[in-house]
Amino acid sequence: MSQSMSSDRETVSTNSVAPEGPNAVQIGLRLRASDNSGRAIVSNISSVHLSSGMAFIDFGFIEQSALSGAARAARGSDGKQQMVDGRLECRIAMGLGDVAQLARQLQQMLANANRRPAPAADADEHMMHGPETSLQ
């Protein structure tokens, strides 16, 4: 599943780039999509691996039926490790400073989300299956 977006669409970040330190400067950021970078990625699983001072973040997608089947098999298992096949959607390599900045932005987003009332269910349904949505 992915959401189609125009390749010339711009994303203006509500989070500013703000390095830490005594000479920190806060600036606005505009990201412009290129090639297929405007394609929304649907992910229901992620993993992080550290190597050579970089963090490799993998985002994947596993079908719900595969997860349910693995959970049933694990309950009746004799201790063997279960394997489930998923699809790697995206791998991102980031420096540790960038990972720290991402963590701060995610914490801020979660704090703000906890203060707002939950959106109506029909609004979520419209967002997931709107006219710009395509299944792959």
C-alpha positions in Angstrom: 0.0 0.0 0.0 1.2 3.5 -0.7 -0.2 6.9 -1.2 0.5 8.6 -4.5 1.8 12.2 -4.3 2.8 14.6 -6.9 6.6 14.7 -7.4 6.7 18.5 -7.3 4.9 18.6 -4.0 6.7 20.4 -1.1 6.7 19.4 2.5 7.1 22.3 4.9 8.3 21.0 8.3 6.5 22.3 11.4 9.6 21.1 13.3 12.6 23.3 12.8 16.1 22.2 12.5 17.6 23.2 15.8 21.1 21.9 16.7 22.0 21.9 20.4 24.7 24.0 21.9 25.4 27.6 22.8 25.4 28.8 19.2 22.2 27.0 18.2 20.2 28.6 15.4 16.7 27.6 14.6 15.6 27.7 11.0 12.6 26.6 9.0 12.9 23.7 6.6 11.3 23.0 3.2 11.7 19.5 1.7 10.9 19.0 -2.0 10.1 15.6 -3.3 12.3 14.0 -6.0 11.9 10.8 -7.9 9.8 8.5 -5.8 10.6 10.2 -2.4 7.1 11.7 -2.3 5.6 8.2 -2.1 4.1 7.6 1.4 5.5 4.3 2.9 3.2 2.1 4.9 5.1 0.3 7.6 3.9 -1.7 10.6 7.3 -2.9 11.8 10.7 -1.3 12.2 14.2 -2.3 13.5 17.3 -0.4 14.3 20.9 -1.6 13.9 24.1 0.2 14.8 27.3 -0.1 12.8 30.3 2.1 12.3 28.8 5.1 14.1 25.7 5.0 11.9 22.2 3.8 12.8 20.4 1.8 10.1 16.7 2.0 10.5 14.6 -0.5 8.5 10.9 0.0 7.9 8.9 -3.0 6.8 5.4 -4.3 6.2 4.0 -7.6 7.3 0.6 -8.8 6.3 -1.8 -9.0 9.3 -2.8 -12.6 8.4 0.9 -13.6 8.6 1.3 -12.0 12.1 -1.9 -13.7 13.3 -0.7 -17.1 12.0 2.7 -16.7 13.6 1.1 -15.8 16.9 -1.1 -18.9 16.8 1.9 -21.1 15.9 4.0 -19.6 18.7 1.3 -20.4 21.3 1.3 -24.0 20.3 5.0 -24.2 19.6 7.6 -26.4 21.3 10.0 -23.4 21.6 11.2 -23.2 18.0 11.7 -19.7 16.7 8.9 -18.7 14.2 9.8 -17.0 10.9 7.5 -14.6 9.1 8.2 -13.1 5.7 7.7 -9.4 5.4 8.6 -6.7 2.8 11.4 -4.2 3.4 9.9 -0.9 2.5 12.7 1.5 3.3 16.2 1.5 4.9 17.6 4.8 6.3 21.2 5.3 7.4 21.6 8.2 9.9 24.4 9.6 12.0 23.9 9.3 15.8 23.4 13.1 16.1 20.6 12.9 13.5 19.0 10.0 15.3 19.0 12.1 18.6 17.3 15.0 16.7 14.8 12.6 15.3 14.1 11.2 18.8 13.5 14.7 20.1 11.1 15.5 17.2 9.2 12.2 17.8 8.9 12.8 21.5 7.6 16.3 20.8 5.1 15.0 18.3 3.9 12.3 20.8 3.5 14.8 23.6 1.4 17.1 21.3 -0.7 14.1 20.1 -1.5 13.2 23.7 -2.8 16.7 24.3 -5.2 16.7 21.4 -8.6 14.8 21.3 -8.6 11.7 19.0 -9.8 12.4 15.4 -13.2 11.1 14.4 -13.2 7.5 12.9 -14.7 8.7 9.7 -11.8 11.2 9.2 -9.3 8.3 9.5 -11.3 6.2 7.0 -11.3 9.1 4.5 -7.5 9.6 4.9 -6.8 5.9 4.3 -9.0 5.4 1.3 -9.1 8.9 -0.3 -8.9 9.5 -4.1 -5.1 9.8 -4.0 -4.6 6.3 -2.5 -3.4 3.4 -4.6 -2.7 -0.2 -3.6 0.4 -1.9 -4.8 
